[in-house]
Amino acid sequence: MVEWEVVIGLEVHTQLATKTKLFEGAPTAYGAEPNTQAGLLTLAMPGTLPVLNREAVKMAVKFGLGVGAKINATSVFERKNYFYPDLPKGYQISQFYTPVVAEGYLDVILDEGEVKRIGITRAHLEEDAGKSLHEDFHGMTGIDLNRAGIPLLEIVSEPDLRSAKEAVAYLKTLHSLVRYLGISDGNMQEGSFRCDANVSVRPKGSDVLGTRAEIKNVNSFRFVEKAINYEIQRQIALIEEGGTVIQETRLYDSDRDETRSMRGKEGANDYRYFPDPDLLPVVFDDSFVEEVRKTLPELPAKKRERFKEQYGLADYDAAVLSTSRDLADYFEEVVRVSAASPKLCANWVMVELGAVLNKTNTDITQPPVSASALGILIQRVQDNTVSGKIAKTVFEAMVAGEGEADDIIAKRGLRQVTDSAAIERWVEEVLKANPAQVEEYRSGKERVFGFLVGQVMKASKGQANPQQLNEVLLKKLTQ
């Protein structure tokens, strides 16, 4: 049997977070009524001319700096001939020969903790196309031009990926980066972050690339993984049966979990690229690049390393908490307010808050409990006002909207008991009620200790200070 090697390259279309389109002043807001955000240029009205959006250029340069890329001081816009009704002009304005961003890289952490460097070939600016609507029109197609002209940054990787899992890891890292940089909201459901996957296979050890198929417009991490895995198996089976993989564009059908042929893959010659005569080359100097560089935030990789050094977090915790800028900021605010152990704060943010976010399908940008409120709750654990177990009850009440931690603790009478006399009284009651277990412990069965602790906590309604409880119980058992 031939052993096969998979070769994958990704093209990611990232919608830039500008308020207006790439070459005209029409708005870019999502969800507007069809064709209410199509300007005269999009509609191809005679005499209309494109005017480049400066903010889109700045965002492209910002991305280039974020991936250590070469920034081309001169870049050119071309016309890409495109004969579909979702671009009335009959062409798309894009960049081909000289993009804004040239060679760069992205370091990706794989499941085993290995760091793999994925080359970025280029990132170029282009306008998006409109949308064809088939479902609501019997025997006809409707066209919504609201998306037409929206600025995209197409990020093209080198064919350095060797599995669907690596592809997803790269996509998640890239998704995190564009959000950190503030150049895109990365909303995959709204089409702000879409992926085309170029997949091929070749015999292991060969340095000749196989014929690739392009899987078009996949908009979720899960579907990217499933689509690539299906396509790998399809190509291997086809070759082993004596067939030939053809270069084509394919669509992923999530209902059937399969890819199907869409059209033959076009090449550069098919698009007949040529410089757009209505747009001069884009030229900027070093001062423009430095101006953009000053706006760069602390990027995920640096933040991850800082979290490990400054807060003593493990690799996993630092990686999770630096996944998004909002989550990292939330965590640091919790640490600041609580003045507690960063590890304790990390556990609360990742486990308790994370569970609520998953259950309610909400994002850290809309937390059910603010960072400062959670910080105060953790502070109450630190100063022994409540135990860790009771704190979870308080947190549930905070999520339910019952108020701040101190109010809930006071209203429900949850303050932790540190009165030694009261704890001794509860311990004595439990020992008196469980003589058999006391004898078991004294005869060497130390596991019974946990049972007795639980009974004391039950008697105190969870309010006994755990450390004092353990000390008093141990003292009484060894007397």
C-alpha positions as CSV (number, residue, x, y, z in Angstrom):
1,M,0.0,0.0,0.0
2,V,1.2,3.5,-0.9
3,E,1.6,5.8,2.1
4,W,0.2,9.2,1.3
5,E,1.2,12.7,2.4
6,V,-1.4,15.5,2.5
7,V,-0.5,19.0,1.3
8,I,-2.9,21.8,2.3
9,G,-2.8,25.6,1.7
10,L,-5.5,28.0,2.9
11,E,-6.9,31.2,1.5
12,V,-8.7,33.1,4.1
13,H,-11.0,36.0,3.2
14,T,-11.2,38.4,6.2
15,Q,-13.7,41.2,6.1
16,L,-12.0,44.4,7.3
17,A,-13.8,46.4,10.0
18,T,-14.2,49.6,8.0
19,K,-17.4,51.6,8.1
20,T,-17.6,52.1,4.4
21,K,-16.7,50.0,1.3
22,L,-13.3,49.6,-0.3
23,F,-13.9,52.0,-3.2
24,E,-17.0,54.0,-2.3
25,G,-18.8,55.5,0.6
26,A,-21.6,53.0,0.9
27,P,-22.0,51.5,4.4
28,T,-20.9,48.0,5.4
29,A,-23.3,47.2,8.3
30,Y,-24.5,43.6,8.4
31,G,-28.2,42.6,8.1
32,A,-29.6,45.5,6.1
33,E,-32.4,45.1,3.7
34,P,-31.2,43.6,0.4
35,N,-29.7,46.2,-2.0
36,T,-30.0,49.1,0.4
37,Q,-26.2,49.4,0.7
38,A,-25.1,49.3,-2.9
39,G,-23.6,52.5,-4.2
40,L,-23.4,53.8,-7.7
41,L,-19.9,52.2,-8.3
42,T,-21.2,48.8,-7.2
43,L,-24.2,49.2,-9.6
44,A,-21.7,50.0,-12.4
45,M,-23.3,53.3,-13.2
46,P,-21.6,55.1,-16.1
47,G,-18.9,57.7,-15.1
48,T,-18.4,56.3,-11.5
49,L,-14.8,56.0,-10.4
50,P,-13.3,54.1,-7.4
51,V,-11.7,56.0,-4.5
52,L,-9.6,53.8,-2.2
53,N,-10.4,53.5,1.5
54,R,-7.4,54.6,3.5
55,E,-8.4,52.7,6.6
56,A,-8.5,49.5,4.7
57,V,-4.9,50.0,3.6
58,K,-3.8,50.8,7.2
59,M,-5.5,47.6,8.3
60,A,-3.7,45.5,5.7
61,V,-0.4,47.0,6.7
62,K,-1.3,46.3,10.4
63,F,-1.8,42.7,9.6
64,G,1.5,42.5,7.7
65,L,3.3,43.9,10.7
66,G,1.5,41.4,12.9
67,V,2.9,38.4,10.9
68,G,6.4,39.7,10.3
69,A,5.8,40.2,6.6
70,K,7.4,42.4,4.0
71,I,5.3,45.5,3.4
72,N,5.4,46.5,-0.3
73,A,5.8,50.3,-0.4
74,T,4.2,50.2,-3.8
75,S,1.2,48.0,-4.6
76,V,-1.1,47.8,-7.6
77,F,-4.8,47.1,-8.0
78,E,-5.9,44.9,-10.9
79,R,-9.1,44.1,-12.6
80,K,-10.1,40.4,-12.3
81,N,-12.6,39.6,-15.0
82,Y,-15.6,38.0,-13.3
83,F,-18.7,37.3,-15.3
84,Y,-21.3,36.6,-12.6
85,P,-24.3,38.8,-11.8
86,D,-23.2,39.5,-8.2
87,L,-20.7,42.1,-9.5
88,P,-22.5,44.2,-12.1
89,K,-19.2,45.8,-13.3
90,G,-18.1,42.4,-14.8
91,Y,-14.9,42.5,-12.9
92,Q,-13.6,42.5,-9.3
93,I,-11.0,45.0,-8.2
94,S,-8.2,42.9,-6.5
95,Q,-4.4,42.7,-6.3
96,F,-2.4,40.0,-7.9
97,Y,1.1,40.8,-9.1
98,T,2.0,43.3,-6.3
99,P,-0.1,43.0,-3.1
100,V,0.3,45.2,-0.1
101,V,1.6,42.4,2.1
102,A,4.3,39.9,0.9
103,E,6.0,37.0,2.6
104,G,5.3,36.5,6.4
105,Y,4.6,33.7,8.8
106,L,2.4,32.5,11.6
107,D,3.6,30.3,14.5
108,V,0.9,27.8,15.4
109,I,0.7,25.6,18.6
110,L,-0.4,22.1,17.7
111,D,-2.1,19.6,20.1
112,E,1.1,18.1,21.3
113,G,2.5,21.5,22.2
114,E,4.8,21.6,19.2
115,V,5.1,25.0,17.5
116,K,4.9,24.9,13.8
117,R,5.7,27.9,11.5
118,I,3.3,28.3,8.6
119,G,4.5,30.6,5.8
120,I,2.2,33.3,4.6
121,T,2.7,33.9,0.9
122,R,0.8,37.2,0.6
123,A,-2.2,39.2,1.8
124,H,-3.9,41.4,-0.7
125,L,-6.9,43.8,-0.7
126,E,-9.9,43.1,-2.8
127,E,-13.6,43.9,-2.9
128,D,-16.2,41.3,-2.0
129,A,-18.9,40.1,-4.4
130,G,-22.6,40.2,-3.8
131,K,-24.8,37.3,-2.9
132,S,-26.9,35.1,-5.1
133,L,-30.2,33.9,-3.5
134,H,-31.9,30.8,-4.8
135,E,-34.2,29.6,-2.0
136,D,-36.9,32.4,-2.2
137,F,-37.2,32.6,-5.9
138,H,-38.9,29.7,-7.8
139,G,-37.0,29.1,-11.0
140,M,-35.1,32.3,-10.6
141,T,-32.1,33.8,-8.7
142,G,-32.2,36.9,-6.6
143,I,-29.1,39.1,-6.2
144,D,-28.3,41.1,-3.1
145,L,-25.5,43.6,-3.7
146,N,-25.1,44.7,-0.1
147,R,-21.8,42.7,0.3
148,A,-20.5,43.8,-3.1
149,G,-17.5,46.2,-2.6
150,I,-16.9,45.3,1.1
151,P,-13.2,45.4,1.8
152,L,-11.6,42.0,2.2
153,L,-8.0,41.0,3.0
154,E,-7.3,37.7,1.4
155,I,-4.5,35.9,3.4
156,V,-2.8,33.1,1.4
157,S,-0.7,30.5,3.2
158,E,2.1,28.4,1.9
159,P,1.2,24.7,1.3
160,D,2.8,24.0,4.7
161,L,-0.1,22.2,6.4
162,R,-0.1,18.4,6.6
163,S,-3.5,17.5,8.2
164,A,-7.0,18.9,8.7
165,K,-6.1,19.4,12.4
166,E,-3.1,21.5,11.5
167,A,-5.3,23.5,9.2
168,V,-7.8,24.2,12.0
169,A,-5.1,25.1,14.4
170,Y,-3.7,27.6,11.8
171,L,-7.2,29.1,11.2
172,K,-7.9,29.5,14.9
173,T,-4.5,31.2,15.4
174,L,-5.2,33.5,12.5
175,H,-8.7,34.2,13.7
176,S,-7.4,35.2,17.1
177,L,-4.8,37.5,15.5
178,V,-7.1,39.5,13.3
179,R,-9.4,40.1,16.2
180,Y,-6.4,41.1,18.5
181,L,-5.3,43.6,15.8
182,G,-8.9,45.0,15.7
183,I,-9.0,44.8,11.9
184,S,-12.0,42.3,11.7
185,D,-14.7,41.1,14.0
186,G,-14.0,37.6,12.7
187,N,-17.7,36.7,12.8
188,M,-17.9,33.5,10.8
189,Q,-21.7,33.2,10.9
190,E,-21.9,36.6,9.2
191,G,-19.2,35.7,6.6
192,S,-16.5,38.0,8.1
193,F,-14.0,35.1,8.1
194,R,-14.2,32.6,5.3
195,C,-11.8,29.9,4.2
196,D,-11.0,28.3,0.8
197,A,-8.9,25.1,1.3
198,N,-6.5,23.8,-1.4
199,V,-6.0,20.1,-0.8
200,S,-3.8,17.6,-2.6
201,V,-2.1,14.3,-1.8
202,R,1.1,12.7,-2.9
203,P,3.1,9.6,-2.2
204,K,5.1,10.0,1.1
205,G,8.6,11.1,0.3
206,S,7.8,12.7,-3.0
207,D,8.6,16.4,-3.6
208,V,6.2,16.7,-6.5
209,L,2.9,18.3,-5.5
210,G,-0.3,16.5,-6.5
211,T,-3.2,18.0,-8.4
212,R,-5.2,20.2,-5.9
213,A,-8.9,20.7,-5.5
214,E,-10.1,23.9,-3.9
215,I,-12.9,23.7,-1.4
216,K,-14.7,27.0,-1.5
217,N,-16.2,29.2,1.2
218,V,-16.2,27.1,4.4
219,N,-17.2,29.2,7.4
220,S,-16.7,27.2,10.5
221,F,-13.7,25.5,12.0
222,R,-15.6,22.2,12.4
223,F,-16.7,22.2,8.8
224,V,-13.2,23.0,7.6
225,E,-11.9,19.9,9.4
226,K,-14.6,17.7,8.1
227,A,-14.4,19.0,4.5
228,I,-10.6,18.5,4.3
229,N,-10.8,15.0,5.8
230,Y,-13.5,14.0,3.3
231,E,-11.5,15.5,0.4
232,I,-8.3,13.7,1.5
233,Q,-10.1,10.3,1.5
234,R,-11.9,11.1,-1.8
235,Q,-8.6,11.8,-3.6
236,I,-6.7,8.8,-2.2
237,A,-9.6,6.5,-3.1
238,L,-9.8,7.9,-6.6
239,I,-6.0,7.5,-7.3
240,E,-5.9,4.0,-5.8
241,E,-8.8,3.0,-8.1
242,G,-6.8,4.2,-11.1
243,G,-8.5,7.5,-11.5
244,T,-7.0,11.0,-11.8
245,V,-7.6,14.0,-9.6
246,I,-8.6,17.1,-11.6
247,Q,-8.0,20.7,-10.7
248,E,-11.4,22.0,-9.8
249,T,-13.4,24.1,-7.3
250,R,-15.6,22.0,-5.0
251,L,-18.3,22.9,-2.4
252,Y,-18.7,21.2,1.0
253,D,-22.2,19.9,1.8
254,S,-22.5,19.8,5.6
255,D,-25.8,17.9,5.5
256,R,-24.2,15.0,3.5
257,D,-20.7,15.5,4.9
258,E,-19.1,15.5,1.4
259,T,-17.6,17.7,-1.2
260,R,-19.0,18.0,-4.7
261,S,-17.8,19.5,-7.9
262,M,-18.8,23.1,-8.5
263,R,-16.7,24.2,-11.6
264,G,-13.3,23.7,-13.2
265,K,-10.7,25.7,-11.4
266,E,-9.8,28.9,-13.1
267,G,-6.2,30.1,-13.3
268,A,-4.8,33.6,-13.6
269,N,-5.1,33.5,-17.4
270,D,-8.9,32.8,-17.1
271,Y,-9.3,36.0,-15.0
272,R,-7.3,38.1,-17.5
273,Y,-5.7,40.3,-14.8
274,F,-4.6,43.8,-15.8
275,P,-3.9,47.0,-13.9
276,D,-7.0,49.0,-13.1
277,P,-6.8,52.1,-15.3
278,D,-9.0,54.0,-12.8
279,L,-6.6,53.5,-9.8
280,L,-3.1,54.7,-9.5
281,P,-0.5,52.5,-7.7
282,V,-0.7,52.8,-4.0
283,V,2.6,54.3,-2.7
284,F,3.5,55.1,0.9
285,D,6.7,55.7,2.8
286,D,8.4,54.4,5.9
287,S,6.7,57.0,8.1
288,F,3.2,55.6,7.1
289,V,4.3,52.1,8.2
290,E,5.8,53.4,11.4
291,E,2.6,55.3,12.1
292,V,0.7,52.0,11.8
293,R,3.3,50.0,13.8
294,K,2.6,52.3,16.8
295,T,-1.0,51.1,16.9
296,L,-0.1,47.5,17.3
297,P,-1.3,45.9,20.5
298,E,0.5,43.2,22.5
299,L,0.0,40.2,20.2
300,P,-1.2,36.7,21.3
301,A,2.3,35.0,21.4
302,K,3.9,37.8,23.5
303,K,0.9,38.0,25.8
304,R,1.0,34.2,26.3
305,E,4.7,34.4,27.3
306,R,4.0,37.3,29.6
307,F,1.2,35.5,31.3
308,K,3.6,32.6,32.0
309,E,6.3,34.9,33.4
310,Q,4.3,37.5,35.2
311,Y,1.6,35.2,36.6
312,G,3.3,31.9,36.8
313,L,0.6,30.2,34.7
314,A,1.1,26.9,33.0
315,D,1.4,26.7,29.2
316,Y,-2.2,25.5,28.8
317,D,-3.7,28.2,31.0
318,A,-1.6,31.0,29.4
319,A,-2.6,29.7,25.9
320,V,-6.4,29.6,26.7
321,L,-6.5,33.0,28.5
322,S,-4.6,34.7,25.6
323,T,-6.9,33.3,22.9
324,S,-8.7,36.5,22.6
325,R,-7.9,40.1,23.6
326,D,-11.2,40.5,25.5
327,L,-10.6,37.3,27.5
328,A,-7.1,38.3,28.4
329,D,-8.2,41.7,29.5
330,Y,-11.0,40.2,31.6
331,F,-8.6,37.8,33.4
332,E,-6.1,40.6,34.2
333,E,-8.9,42.8,35.6
334,V,-10.0,39.8,37.8
335,V,-6.4,39.4,39.1
336,R,-6.1,43.2,39.8
337,V,-9.4,43.5,41.7
338,S,-9.1,40.3,43.7
339,A,-5.4,40.6,44.5
340,A,-5.6,36.8,44.7
341,S,-3.5,34.0,43.3
342,P,-3.4,34.3,39.4
343,K,-3.9,30.5,39.3
344,L,-7.1,30.7,41.3
345,C,-8.3,33.6,39.1
346,A,-7.5,31.6,36.0
347,N,-9.5,28.6,37.3
348,W,-12.5,30.8,38.0
349,V,-12.4,32.4,34.5
350,M,-11.7,29.3,32.5
351,V,-13.9,26.8,34.5
352,E,-16.8,28.6,36.2
353,L,-17.2,31.5,33.8
354,G,-16.3,29.4,30.8
355,A,-19.1,26.9,31.7
356,V,-21.7,29.7,31.8
357,L,-20.6,31.2,28.5
358,N,-20.8,27.7,26.8
359,K,-24.2,26.9,28.4
360,T,-25.7,30.3,27.3
361,N,-23.8,30.4,24.0
362,T,-22.5,33.9,24.8
363,D,-19.2,35.6,24.3
364,I,-16.7,37.1,26.7
365,T,-17.6,40.5,25.2
366,Q,-21.0,40.1,27.0
367,P,-20.1,38.4,30.3
368,P,-22.9,37.6,32.7
369,V,-20.7,38.8,35.5
370,S,-18.3,41.7,35.1
371,A,-14.6,41.1,35.8
372,S,-14.6,43.5,38.8
373,A,-17.6,41.7,40.3
374,L,-15.9,38.3,39.9
375,G,-12.7,39.8,41.4
376,I,-14.6,40.8,44.5
377,L,-16.1,37.3,44.9
378,I,-12.7,35.7,44.7
379,Q,-11.5,38.3,47.2
380,R,-14.2,37.0,49.6
381,V,-12.7,33.5,49.2
382,Q,-9.3,34.8,49.9
383,D,-10.3,36.6,53.1
384,N,-12.3,33.6,54.3
385,T,-15.7,35.4,54.1
386,V,-17.0,32.4,52.2
387,S,-15.5,29.0,51.3
388,G,-14.7,28.0,47.7
389,K,-17.8,25.8,47.6
390,I,-20.2,28.5,48.9
391,A,-18.5,31.0,46.4
392,K,-19.8,28.8,43.6
393,T,-23.4,29.2,44.9
394,V,-22.9,32.9,45.2
395,F,-21.5,33.0,41.6
396,E,-24.7,31.2,40.3
397,A,-26.8,33.8,42.1
398,M,-24.8,36.6,40.5
399,V,-25.2,35.0,37.0
400,A,-29.0,34.8,37.8
401,G,-29.0,38.6,38.4
402,E,-29.4,38.6,42.2
403,G,-26.8,41.3,42.7
404,E,-23.2,41.6,43.8
405,A,-21.3,39.1,45.9
406,D,-21.5,41.0,49.2
407,D,-25.2,41.6,48.9
408,I,-25.9,37.9,48.1
409,I,-23.7,36.7,51.0
410,A,-25.4,39.0,53.5
411,K,-29.0,38.3,52.2
412,R,-28.6,34.5,52.2
413,G,-26.5,34.4,55.4
414,L,-23.6,32.6,53.7
415,R,-20.7,34.2,55.6
416,Q,-18.2,31.6,56.6
417,V,-18.0,30.6,60.3
418,T,-14.5,31.0,61.8
419,D,-15.7,30.8,65.4
420,S,-13.7,27.9,66.9
421,A,-16.3,27.2,69.5
422,A,-19.1,26.8,66.9
423,I,-16.9,24.5,64.8
424,E,-16.0,22.4,67.8
425,R,-19.7,22.0,68.6
426,W,-20.5,20.8,65.1
427,V,-17.5,18.4,65.2
428,E,-18.6,16.9,68.5
429,E,-22.1,16.5,67.3
430,V,-20.9,14.6,64.2
431,L,-18.5,12.4,66.2
432,K,-21.3,11.5,68.6
433,A,-23.7,10.6,65.8
434,N,-21.1,8.4,63.9
435,P,-19.3,6.2,66.5
436,A,-18.7,3.4,64.0
437,Q,-16.8,5.7,61.6
438,V,-14.8,7.2,64.4
439,E,-13.7,3.7,65.5
440,E,-12.8,2.9,61.8
441,Y,-10.6,6.0,61.6
442,R,-8.9,5.2,64.8
443,S,-8.2,1.7,63.7
444,G,-6.3,3.0,60.6
445,K,-9.0,3.5,58.0
446,E,-8.0,7.1,57.2
447,R,-10.3,7.4,54.2
448,V,-13.2,7.8,56.7
449,F,-11.8,11.3,57.5
450,G,-13.4,12.7,54.3
451,F,-16.8,11.3,55.2
452,L,-16.6,13.0,58.6
453,V,-15.5,16.3,57.1
454,G,-18.5,16.1,54.8
455,Q,-20.9,15.5,57.7
456,V,-19.5,18.5,59.6
457,M,-19.9,20.7,56.5
458,K,-23.5,19.4,56.1
459,A,-24.2,20.3,59.8
460,S,-22.7,23.8,59.3
461,K,-24.7,24.2,56.0
462,G,-21.3,24.6,54.3
463,Q,-20.3,27.6,56.3
464,A,-17.5,26.1,58.5
465,N,-14.0,27.3,57.6
466,P,-12.5,24.2,55.9
467,Q,-9.0,24.6,57.3
468,Q,-10.2,25.1,60.9
469,L,-12.7,22.3,60.5
470,N,-9.9,19.9,59.4
471,E,-7.7,21.0,62.3
472,V,-10.4,20.6,65.0
473,L,-11.6,17.3,63.6
474,L,-8.1,15.8,63.5
475,K,-7.4,17.0,67.0
476,K,-10.6,15.4,68.3
477,L,-10.0,12.1,66.5
478,T,-6.5,11.7,67.9
479,Q,-7.4,12.5,71.5
